[in-house]
């Protein structure tokens, strides 16, 4: 079985994540290909798309959100994701058991004795009028119908688990500081959420496997589970296994992949790319060594924004008073520092652009690159 080096896996990841070459595809296609973007920080997807798309403008994503073609909802790993409406409807039932279990485990004491199905019925009854509500307003209204534990635990169980909900614009629009208001997923989209098919072949799970590999492969089954947080996918993997090809990594793990997916030469040049907080190019794996050193692994779960140099996490960055502050995690060569400064200046120009997404001219002086 062919062994793929860490560098080869890194280049494959960059290609699948559209980080080797920016794509001319529209934002809706990019969100679809990536299986969504992690979005608990509502402004971060704009950077994620800018780093992957040619001439991306924030108004394109704003338009998708307000047209209800893209939505923000709790999904993979019980984290907020930005996904297309079609994927939200197709995948929500497949994630239902995981979402419930994670909330009930996190708030085991506070939610002891709560009937999740009864709470779901009460929540749906309250939200049937289509009126957007904050979590606090929803908890108050549901508690009048069905007394139970007040506060955050009940709200989390309602909006992140038992009732499929979405967070509504203007939350998540470019530059918006709007608070969170919820609506039901089916009410917002005007389409019902299909139930999980009662099919041993598990077509929803098979679709997840194929889509994950297209965006993240080659990868191990453990990587797939780390990305989505779902148990019960081994049957789906077995069902599509004859469609896939196998490799080994340098640690001896079996990796699966789509046969025709890109696996670039390990020596393919990799441009500098700036990633937003919690980007799935890093978090989409259990073994993240293909893109980040073990010594820096915790950066990926701490909300640090990172920069890729030669295909690996090599710096952190933040925007402060219009300037991009870049802190290297290793010594950078003169050529690497020049490339980081150029790409950082372009990102600073994008992030400080006007409300309509107009981008100012990049200015290297807007990048402060540490030693």
N, C-alpha and C positions, 0 to 999 in steps of 0.2 A: 504494500500500500504506500502510495506517495506521501512523503513527509513534507509538510509546508512549514517553512521557517517562520519565526515570529515576524520578521520583516515582510515576508510574502503575505502573511495574514493581514498585516497592517495595510499593505497596499490594496489588498482586496477590500478591506473595510472602507478605505478612503474612496475607492471606486464606487462601491455600493451606496455609500453615504453622499455621493455627489460632491466629494471634497477634493478629488484629484482635478477634475475639470468642472467649472460651473456649467450648469445646464441652461438651455434656452426654453425649457418646458415651463408652462404656466404654474403658478403656485398651487393650484388644486391638484395637478398631477404630481407635483413634488411631495405634497402632504400625503397623497395616496401611496406613492412609492415608498416613502419613509415609514409607512404604517403609523403616521402621526408624529407629532413633536411634543415632548414633555413641556408642560405649560403651567406649572403651579406658580411660577413667576410670570405674570401675564405679558410682560414686554419681551421676554427672552426669545420667543419664536421668531420675532422680526430679525434678530441677529442670526439665528439659525438658518433662516431662508436667505438672507443677504449673503452669507458665506457659501451658499450652494447654488445661487441663481445669478444669471447675468442680468444686470439692470433691474434688479428687484426694487419695487417701490412699495412702501407701507400701505398705500391706498388699495393695492391689489388684495392683500390679506384682509384689510378692513371691509372691502366689498364682499368677500366670501363670508365673513362673519355676519354682516348685516343682512345678506341675502339668504342666510341659513344654509349655505352650502358646506360650511365648516362650523364645528361646534367645539366647545370646551366642556369636558366632563371627566369624572373619575373613571379610570379604566385600568390600564395595565399597572400592576403593582399597587393599585388603589391610589395612584397619583394622577393629578390632572393632566390630561392630554388634549392636544388640538388634533382632531381627526375629521375626515370628511363625514357628511351626514350619512352617506351610504354605509361607511364602516362603523359608525356609531350604532346604527340600527342593526347591522349584521352581527356585531361582536358583543353588544351589551349583555345579552342573555348568557353568552358563553362565560362571561366574567362574573355573573351574579353571585354564584356560590362563594367564590373567592372574596368578593367585596364584602359580603355579609360576614364571612368567617374572620376576616382581618379586623373589621370594626368591633365585632363581638369579643374578639380576643383582646384587643387593645383596651376596651372599656369593660372588661369582664365583671368587675365589681359593680360599677354604676348601672350596667344593663342587666344585672341578674334578675330573672323573672319576667323580663320583657318579651312579649310575643311578637317576633319580627313580622309575621304575616298580618297580624292584627294592626300593628303600627303602619304597615304599608297601606292597608285599606284606609286607615284614618288619614294618612298623608295624601293619598290620591283623592279622597273626598274633599279635603281642604283645597287642593290645587286644581280641582275640576273646573273652577271658574276661570282659569287661565291667567289669573292675576300674578305677576311676578312678585316674589317675596324674598326677603332676606332670611337667613337661617333662623335668626331670633324670632322673626314674625311667624315663620312656619312652625317652630317649636311651640310658641304661645298658642297658635290656633289649634294645633293637634292636641295639645295638653287639655284644652277646654273640652274636646270630644272624648279623649282617652287619657286620663291622668297617668302620669308615669314620671320617671326621673327627669328633672329639668336640665337644661343647660347643654353643654357642648356634646356630651355623649349621645343624647337623643337626636340632636341635630345631625351629627355625623352619621348615625344609623339611617336617618331619613334621606339625606341628600347624597350620601356616598355609597349607599348599599341597597336599601329595600325599595326605594322609589327611583327609577331611572330619571335623573335630572340633568340639566345643562345649566351652565353659568351664562347669563345673557349679556350682550353688548349694552352699554358701552364698555363694560369690563373686557379687557383684552384688546381694545382698539388702540391704535398708535398714539402714544402719549397720554392715554386716559388714566386717571387715578380713581375711576369709579369703583364703588364697592360691589360686593357680590350680591346678585339677585338670581333666584332660581326659577325655572319652569320645568315641567315634565318634558322629557325627550320627545315623546310622541306628540304632545300638544304643541311644542315649538316647531316641530318639523311637519306636523299634519299627516303623519304616517304612523301606523302602529309598530311597536317593537316586536319583531318576530320571536316566538318562543324558541328555545333551544331544540333543534330537531331530535326526535326520538329515533335515532338512527345509529346502530352500532358502528357504521362507517364514519360517523362524526364529520360531515362535510365542512362544518364551520372550523373545527380543529384542523382539518387538512388545509383549508385556505390559510389559516394562521401560520402553519408550518411553511408553506410555499412563500407566503408574503414575507415572513421573517427572514428566510434565507435569501430572498431577492435583495433585501435591504441590509442584511447583516452577515451573510454567509461568507466563507464556510464557517460552520459553528457546530458545537456539540449540543446534544439534547439538554444538558445542564444550562447552557447559555440561553437557549430558547425559554426555559422555565424562568431563569433569572430576569429575562426581559418582560415577560407577560405576567409572571406570578401565579400561573395556573398549574394545578395538578391535573392529572388525567389526560395529558397529551401523548403519552407513549403509544396509545392505540392509533392516534392520528399519524404519528411518525411511522409506525409500522405500515399503515395503509398506503403511504406515499413512498415508502423506502425504495421500491423498484424504479421510481422515477429519478432517484438521486444518485450522486456519485459520492465516494468516500475518500477521505484522506486521514492522515495522522498529523498531530502537531508535535512539536519538539518535546512535549511532556508525555507523549504517548496516547493522548486522548483521541478517540475517533471523532472526526468532523464530517458533517454532511453538507451537501451543496446541490444546487441546481446545475445540471450538466453544462448549460450554455451561459452561465453567469460569468461576468468578467473576473479574471484572476490575473492582474497585471504582473509583468516581470518585477521581481523585488527591487531592481535598480531603477525603476521608473521614478523620475524626479517628482517630488511632492512639494507643492507650493505651501507657503505659510497660510494657515487658516485660523481664524479666531472663532471659538465656539462659545455659545451662551452657557449659562448655568444649567446643570443637569442634562446635558445633551446626550441623546441616546447613542451617539457614536461611541460613547464611553460606557454609559450605564446599560447598554443593550446586551451585556455579556456577564457571565459569572467570572470567567477568566479574562481580565481586561489587559493582560500583559501585551497584547498585540499593539496597543496604542498608548498605554501609560505604565510607567515603572511602578512596581509594587510599593516603593518608598513614597510615591505620590498618590497612591490609590484613594486615600481618604479625601483628597481634594474633590473627587468626582461626586461624593455624597454630601459634601459640606457647602455646596452652592457656589464654589469658586468658578469663575469664568477662566478658561484656559486657552492658550495658543498652541497650535501644532507647528512644529518646525521639523522638517524632514520626516513628517508623518507621525511624530510622537508628541505627547504633551511635554512642552519644554519651558512654559512660562505661564503665569497668571496675569490677568488684566482687569482693570476697572476703569470706568469713566468718572472723572472728577473735574467739575468746573470746566467742562468742554474739552479737557485733555485726556488722552488715553494713557494711563499709567501701566506700564508693562514690567513685570518682575520676573527675570529669568530664573529657571530652576536648575540650570546648568550653564557652564560657560558657552557663549555663542561666538561663532567665528565672525569676522568682519562682514563677510557676505551674508551670513544669517542675520546679523543685526540690521543690515541695510534692508533686507527683505521684510523683516519684522516691522521696521519703521514705515516702509512704503505701504504695506497692507494695513498697519495700524492707523496710518493717516487717512486711508480710504474709509476705514470703519468709523473713525471719529467724525469724518465729514458726513457719513450716513446718519449716525446717531444724533448729530446736532442739526440735521436738516430741518426744513420747515414742516409745518403741520400737514402739508399735502405730500410730504415725502420727497420734496426737492432736495437734491444732494449738492452741497457746496464743494468747491474745489479742494482736493486733499492738500493738507499742509503738513509736511514732516515735523514742523515745530509743535504740532498738536499732539505729538507722541513723546512721552517721557519714558525712556528705556533705561531701566536700572542696570547696574554693573553685572 
